[in-house]
Amino acid sequence: MAASPNTGLGQAWPNAPDVSTNPNFHVYAFDFGGVRYIQVNDLNGNVLGSVGSVGGTFLTLPIGRFANLVDTPSQPTALPATTQPAAAPKAIYNDGTTAITATPLSNGAMQLRAADACGDPVTCNIKLQ
């Protein structure tokens, strides 16, 4: 982690390194109070959505253009009946405990899906301590 705290959650260009694994997105991670907050932006800096993650538990944050389409194990979202995926999900972030994919939708929206990337909650929790 950087010596100075990362700031700017919810901003187009926060004071944090871009940790995206996909060149078509900007992903920023913020650690505060034992929670990792992960924000996904498009290439123009528009905030698409954000999640908080700790110990395999996820919380969808009410920020971003597609906050209502952020899907997590603890807060699943359903797509409108007339909306379908327009392409396969793309991996955009993985820190070893949390993985995020982005799926473009037929209506021009983007669904973000956060999931546990570790597979073993006991091992993941030990890593976080």
Summary of the structure (lengths in Angstrom):
residues: 129
radius of gyration: 14.2
end to end distance: 14.4
largest distance: 47.2
contacts: 392
relative contact order: 0.18
helix: 9%
strand: 40%
